[in-house]
């Protein structure tokens, strides 16, 4: 199986040398006063580029893993503006614990550093008890095994088993470290399409902490005493009624105060953006404000039916800065057939 390598070069800029974390002190020979001298090492420069400790250790152990202006270099060597620092990351390992399985894999975008796929419903992201060979990880491992390439499955954005939509995967340790930091800093932006029961208010923000529900290994709940902060922003896109022959976005104004409308009579379509990333956040928050998702077997079990066999939630938009080039990448995924089918029933 091929050992894949990724080589990346950065040119040191003047601003890279003026980070307060890199400021050292040196005493002058006369007067004894401390004169600040900015000395930035290659390792500090690479850490500022979001290279993790794991990646730096790998680079130090790799033959010609770090170059300065084309020549082999130690990580503790200083850099100056204009220096070109090149790193070589080799993929010598593979996710041996994940079995390659020929499953449906819809690739939206791929380059040397990232893979964006459109995940279907009824597919967990990672293997777990009872789900060893029907996951996105199995599908991705097969995709690269068919190319005879080593691959470590590094999923940056995760979705619940029955939530469909865009998923971001890092293709090497360097892009994985950079994207993981961007994710922690909320610099990877995702938006969802959600169908909710009833007539959702036009727009709003739900700021309610979420915790694990006592006695349940799966369920979460709003818990203002023990929960972690969770913030969800939403905007209603349309209202759909059973008695109408079409979507009624024009009826929104007249229905602003009808939030108690029976869930069986109307549903809403909303665009949802997460400020935080708690488990089941959208599902829990929508249930908390009285507009649960149809088909949600955990938080709205009575709504599960042939038209809504799973929660009506789709990660339709993904935007992030490329981990190496910095270019802004943006992707969209069409609403899946089952969500469209449900809305068509309400139109009819």
Steps between C-alpha positions, in 0.01 A plus 500: 500500500639841401648732761352842426697818565396866509760775456406857598705819493442831679695823459570676830337842504601797711179472702590142588790640703285741700286263702514582872542132582834504316649799682816418695726725710874561493700730727721762346868507596469848646241642731353160582164586340297229328479539125233301328632283221259309280638156424256261337599139446374270226300307761330818626425604143344162424298503822364837394391328177295260720740207476415280797750336736430169325578647157817672623623177656433320171689767301803480729516123453452510123803511273506855360169561674594866556690714248611862523564662164537155345744358755436263789444688825455449873172615652682733742670702225393865478311642203502841337261670263528351152610154614312213335406224743401169339352203681443146377225297668498130418200273558669184624199370691144405412179455701540124521213469749253628237399236244478625138146434378363584151222738608348797318734800524400831342818708460426873469860629498850360539857631483829408668382617841124473537210276404138621509228237473120503506391251767169313454261416783528175698879521492699569818826689456717272717483128576352410837338208675254351253627725218830354389460497121224743403664833578642792307844401626463156339401661169792746504752230587378290206522806270873535576574128523372471142771755409760301699554798731564504872239708679426610854135596549497852647143633501484872580123558494267229627133429446252275677424168336172619343604858426595541136738743335854631463787357702861627501787251525873579524726300269825533693628575848593860417162598356338307785683703765422831331133420440455367853621832637271691263212285619584570865505874420161473319659597169333217308149616417207264447135568432215252514155467351249380758131418476326576829150435620261795523559859393847603607556869587656696215849499647661458836787385720475218753755543780441202729767272655493132412593202718469123481156387612529309825458128454541507120821418311372679188259780580585860584284769657499868585644531849561851635678368809739238362502555122770643273420818313323437169388766252290439188397764246212436261308674223169371370495454123139393450181364651324197355140400580316177441198685365701713260596403145826686521751632747372811674793733560257783414285396796780539749403848611142399574617196693764663722301438818386148413793322667261259673374372166468120507812335367280281287356800316819686413877466483774758451823491302790678668866582439693428820848610601687374805714728713600202714521131416327294770375148434146503350496879541246588229272210591506587871458875451211473255325258733565740790316788329208278403590436136657152489621343179263250333644149497730554799481164678670635814331834556176466301432124475126530426580678172703215348313368194552406135520868401740585781704187578790705640556850636447751220842665524755562224845666514467689175776761512867476598754783488859513624846635418718241329754375757802563276411765241262698720254524209136516609316188388121480500277204415127435492294182490145473370218414736470118506201325341334396827481860626364619166246218501374600845458864398318396181241317708428819687474696176244251377 
